[in-house]
């Protein structure tokens, strides 16, 4: 489907993508170009999309026919991240349903091969993905790489040191205490942050609104208009001028973690079991890694500073039919605010793009209307042409 000419979305969305910020803006363009419904239908709810399969909602679907329609775009995201490419590596611009590019035909064969490997060797469990071979490159590596430097021998920690790792309960309790403690946290029911978002060498004003127990909205004030990411307690959504993408159930499950107003309190009940490992160094400091697991859900990885007990990195995942799309959030510049320790800087990174928010001011227990977290209404359908 051709985009409406007045919006000129193609160049604008590609520019935003190149800036490394709004990967979802390109998603909206794909959805509009693929969909058999009118453009304004892109803003329909994920519940409506879930009633259709991909082959019913989009044009020329040959492999991922039976997946829910709202899972097709996240699956395409996983492919772009796994190969380190953009959508037009396989798709024709403004004609995503066409099969003119050989890479698109090859991608279909690779998906079928991956599914067959998992079916024949792993009882249908998704153990092999696009990333297993591509590792972020267009061409998979089939020959071992000779390192430029001699590999350092791995240091095997003594058994006593391994046994000395704190328990997950100890680390989560220390995190809660470091954040301010449950009584102090529960005295706060809303907060507003004002600051700047930095990406692609530029900075723009940003506002972040949060309200207990599970509402969140971030607003980036771009020259082309406001870019919004919201969660109203049930439904997540992404919006740029003229377009809104309603998140799939898997995306909702991921963003609900960010929206959990009392996350330091709730984390113990969000997951069924936890495992503790020695984490990687972050900003030159050692960390403890707590991995949370729950049946039927992707894991959650939490990295804590051993000294302060504060959370310095969170890695969450959104499931897709082809693999998990990761999001990493690094927290820094903690300061005291109304008896709590709040991060004044965080960096959100996904494969191929990242942005950093630096907060100038936190305000807590301010009046925030629930309506602020609701997605914008869909634009009206285009008026019929005279004589049509």
C-alpha positions in Angstrom: 0.0 0.0 0.0 1.3 3.4 -0.9 1.8 5.9 1.9 -0.3 9.1 1.8 1.7 11.7 -0.2 1.1 14.5 2.3 2.9 12.8 5.2 6.2 12.0 3.3 6.9 9.3 5.9 9.6 7.3 4.2 12.4 9.9 4.3 11.5 11.1 7.7 11.3 7.7 9.3 14.5 6.5 7.7 16.2 9.7 9.0 15.0 8.9 12.5 16.2 5.4 12.3 19.6 6.5 11.1 19.7 8.9 14.1 19.6 5.8 16.2 16.5 6.7 18.2 13.1 5.7 16.9 13.4 2.2 15.4 9.7 1.8 15.9 9.1 4.7 13.5 10.3 2.4 10.7 8.1 -0.3 12.0 5.1 1.9 11.5 6.1 2.5 7.9 6.4 -1.2 7.3 3.1 -2.0 8.8 1.4 0.7 6.7 3.1 -0.6 3.6 2.3 -4.2 4.2 -1.2 -4.0 5.6 -4.3 -4.7 3.4 -6.4 -2.4 5.6 -6.3 1.5 5.2 -3.4 3.4 6.8 -5.5 4.6 9.8 -6.0 0.9 10.7 -2.4 0.8 11.8 -3.6 2.5 15.0 -6.0 -0.3 15.9 -5.5 -2.1 19.2 -3.3 -5.1 19.5 -6.4 -7.1 20.7 -8.0 -6.5 17.4 -4.8 -7.5 15.5 -4.5 -10.6 17.6 -7.8 -11.9 16.2 -6.1 -12.2 12.8 -3.1 -14.2 11.6 -0.3 -12.6 9.7 -1.5 -14.0 6.4 -4.9 -12.4 7.0 -3.6 -9.0 8.0 -0.7 -8.5 5.6 0.1 -9.1 1.9 2.2 -11.9 0.4 3.1 -13.8 3.7 4.5 -17.2 2.7 6.4 -18.5 5.8 5.1 -16.9 9.0 1.5 -17.3 7.9 -0.1 -18.6 11.1 1.5 -16.4 13.7 -0.6 -13.6 15.3 -0.6 -10.5 13.1 0.9 -8.4 15.8 3.9 -10.7 16.0 5.1 -10.1 12.4 6.7 -6.8 12.9 8.6 -7.9 16.1 9.8 -10.9 14.1 11.1 -8.6 11.4 12.9 -6.5 14.1 14.6 -9.7 15.2 15.9 -10.4 11.7 17.3 -6.8 11.3 19.0 -7.1 14.6 20.4 -10.5 13.9 21.9 -9.5 10.5 22.8 -5.9 11.3 20.7 -4.6 8.4 17.7 -2.3 7.8 14.4 -3.4 6.4 15.2 -2.4 2.8 18.0 -5.0 2.7 15.2 -7.5 1.8 12.2 -5.3 1.1 11.4 -2.9 -1.8 10.8 0.6 -0.4 7.1 1.5 -0.3 6.3 -2.0 -1.7 7.1 -4.4 1.1 4.9 -7.1 -0.3 7.0 -7.4 -3.6 9.5 -10.2 -4.1 11.9 -8.4 -6.4 15.0 -8.7 -4.1 16.8 -12.0 -3.9 17.6 -11.4 -0.3 13.9 -11.6 0.6 13.6 -15.0 -1.1 16.8 -16.2 0.7 15.4 -15.0 4.0 12.3 -17.2 3.6 14.5 -20.2 2.9 16.6 -19.5 5.9 13.6 -19.2 8.2 12.3 -22.6 6.9 15.8 -24.1 7.5 15.9 -22.7 11.0 12.4 -24.1 11.8 13.4 -27.5 10.4 16.6 -27.6 12.5 14.7 -26.9 15.7 11.9 -29.4 14.9 14.2 -32.2 13.9 16.9 -31.7 16.6 15.4 -29.8 19.6 11.8 -31.1 19.8 10.5 -27.9 18.3 12.1 -25.6 21.0 13.7 -22.5 19.5 17.3 -23.2 20.2 18.7 -22.1 16.8 17.9 -18.6 15.5 19.0 -16.3 12.8 21.5 -14.8 15.3 23.1 -18.2 16.0 25.0 -18.0 12.7 24.9 -14.4 11.6 25.9 -12.7 14.9 24.9 -9.3 13.7 26.5 -9.6 10.2 24.8 -10.1 6.8 27.0 -13.1 6.0 27.3 -15.9 8.6 30.8 -16.8 9.7 31.7 -20.4 8.8 35.5 -20.3 9.4 37.0 -19.8 12.8 38.5 -16.4 13.3 42.2 -15.9 14.3 42.3 -13.4 17.1 44.8 -10.5 16.8 45.9 -11.1 20.3 46.6 -14.2 22.4 43.6 -15.2 24.5 44.1 -14.7 28.2 43.6 -17.9 30.2 40.3 -18.0 32.0 40.6 -17.6 35.7 38.8 -20.3 37.6 37.4 -19.0 40.8 38.0 -21.1 43.9 35.1 -23.1 45.2 35.0 -21.1 48.4 34.7 -17.9 46.3 31.9 -19.4 44.2 30.1 -20.4 47.4 30.5 -16.9 48.8 28.0 -15.4 46.3 25.1 -13.8 48.1 21.7 -15.2 47.6 19.1 -13.6 45.3 17.0 -12.7 48.4 19.9 -10.9 50.0 20.7 -8.9 46.8 17.0 -8.0 46.2 16.6 -7.0 49.8 19.7 -4.9 49.7 18.5 -3.2 46.5 15.1 -2.4 48.1 16.9 -0.9 51.1 19.3 1.1 48.9 16.4 2.5 46.9 14.9 3.9 50.1 12.9 1.0 51.6 9.4 -0.1 51.1 7.7 2.5 53.4 9.4 5.4 51.7 8.7 4.1 48.3 5.0 3.5 49.1 4.6 7.1 50.2 5.2 8.2 46.5 2.4 7.7 44.1 3.5 9.7 41.0 6.6 11.3 39.6 7.6 13.6 36.7 11.1 14.0 35.3 12.3 16.7 32.9 15.6 16.4 31.1 17.2 15.8 27.7 17.5 12.8 25.5 20.7 12.4 23.5 21.0 10.2 20.4 22.9 10.4 17.1 24.9 13.5 18.2 21.9 15.6 19.1 19.8 16.3 22.2 16.1 17.0 22.6 13.9 17.9 25.6 12.2 14.9 27.2 9.5 14.5 29.9 8.8 11.3 31.7 5.6 10.7 33.7 4.9 7.8 36.0 2.0 6.9 38.2 1.4 4.0 40.6 1.0 1.2 40.2 1.9 0.7 36.6 1.5 3.7 34.3 4.3 5.4 32.4 4.8 7.9 29.5 7.9 9.4 28.0 7.7 12.3 25.6 10.5 13.4 23.3 10.1 16.8 21.8 11.5 16.4 18.3 11.5 19.0 15.6 9.1 16.9 13.5 6.7 16.6 16.5 6.4 14.6 19.7 7.5 11.0 20.0 5.7 9.2 22.7 6.1 5.8 24.4 3.3 4.9 26.8 1.9 2.2 29.0 -1.6 2.7 30.6 -1.4 -0.3 32.9 -2.7 -2.7 30.3 -1.6 -1.6 26.8 1.7 -0.2 25.6 1.9 2.1 22.6 4.4 4.1 20.5 3.5 7.2 18.6 5.0 9.7 16.2 3.0 12.4 14.4 0.2 10.8 12.5 0.9 7.2 13.5 0.5 5.0 16.5 1.7 1.5 17.0 -0.1 -0.6 19.6 2.3 -3.0 21.3 1.8 -6.8 21.0 1.3 -8.9 24.1 5.0 -9.8 24.2 6.0 -6.1 23.9 3.4 -5.3 26.6 5.0 -7.9 29.0 8.4 -6.3 28.4 7.5 -2.6 28.8 5.3 -3.4 31.9 8.6 -4.0 33.8 9.6 -0.3 33.1 6.2 0.9 34.1 6.1 -1.0 37.5 6.1 2.0 39.8 7.2 -0.1 42.8 9.6 -2.4 41.0 12.1 -2.7 43.9 9.2 -4.1 46.0 7.5 -6.1 43.3 10.5 -7.9 41.7 10.3 -10.8 44.1 6.7 -11.6 43.1 7.1 -10.9 39.4 9.3 -14.0 38.9 9.1 -17.6 40.3 12.8 -18.3 40.8 16.1 -16.6 40.8 19.7 -17.5 40.1 22.8 -15.5 41.1 26.0 -15.3 39.1 29.1 -13.1 39.0 28.1 -10.3 36.6 30.3 -8.6 34.0 32.1 -5.3 34.8 30.0 -2.3 34.2 31.8 1.1 34.0 34.8 -0.6 35.4 33.0 -2.0 38.5 32.2 -5.6 39.5 28.5 -6.6 39.6 26.3 -9.4 40.8 23.8 -10.8 38.3 20.4 -11.9 39.4 18.4 -13.8 36.7 14.7 -14.0 37.2 12.7 -16.8 35.6 9.0 -17.5 35.2 7.3 -20.3 33.3 6.3 -19.2 29.8 8.2 -15.9 30.0 11.6 -14.7 28.9 14.2 -14.2 31.7 15.0 -10.9 33.3 18.7 -10.1 34.0 19.5 -7.6 36.9 23.0 -6.3 37.6 23.7 -4.9 41.0 26.6 -2.8 42.4 28.0 -5.0 45.3 28.8 -1.9 47.4 25.7 0.3 47.0 23.3 -2.5 46.2 21.7 -0.3 43.5 20.6 -1.6 40.1 23.0 -0.6 37.4 21.7 -2.6 34.5 18.5 -4.3 33.5 18.1 -6.6 30.4 14.6 -7.6 29.4 13.4 -9.4 26.3 10.3 -9.5 24.1 9.5 -12.8 22.5 9.0 -13.1 18.8 8.3 -16.2 16.6 12.0 -16.1 15.5 13.8 -15.2 18.7 14.0 -12.7 21.6 14.4 -9.0 21.0 16.6 -7.6 23.9 16.5 -4.2 25.5 19.3 -3.1 27.9 18.8 -0.2 30.3 21.9 1.1 32.2 21.2 3.3 35.3 23.6 5.8 36.7 24.0 9.1 38.5 21.9 8.1 41.5 20.9 10.9 43.8 18.7 11.4 46.9 15.1 12.6 46.1 12.6 12.7 49.0 14.3 9.9 50.8 14.7 7.7 47.8 17.7 7.0 45.5 16.7 7.9 42.0 18.8 7.5 38.8 19.3 10.8 37.0 20.7 9.1 33.9 19.8 6.0 32.0 20.8 4.6 28.6 18.3 2.4 26.7 20.0 0.3 24.1 18.7 -2.2 21.5 20.7 -3.9 18.7 21.7 -1.0 16.4 20.4 1.9 18.3 20.6 3.6 21.7 19.7 6.8 23.5 20.5 8.4 26.9 18.2 10.4 29.1 19.7 12.8 31.5 17.2 14.1 34.1 17.5 17.7 35.3 14.7 17.5 37.8 12.5 14.9 39.5 9.2 15.9 41.1 7.2 13.4 43.2 3.6 13.2 44.3 2.4 15.6 41.7 -1.0 15.5 40.1 -0.9 13.4 36.9 -4.2 12.6 35.1 -4.7 9.0 34.1 -5.8 10.3 30.6 -2.2 11.3 29.9 -1.2 7.6 29.6 -3.9 6.7 27.0 -2.8 6.4 23.4 -3.8 9.1 21.0 -7.0 8.4 19.1 -6.6 7.1 15.5 -6.7 9.7 12.8 -9.9 9.9 10.9 -10.1 8.0 7.6 -9.2 10.1 4.5 -12.2 12.0 3.1 -13.6 10.4 -0.1 -12.5 12.1 -3.3 -15.1 14.0 -5.2 -17.0 11.8 -7.6 -15.8 8.6 -6.0 
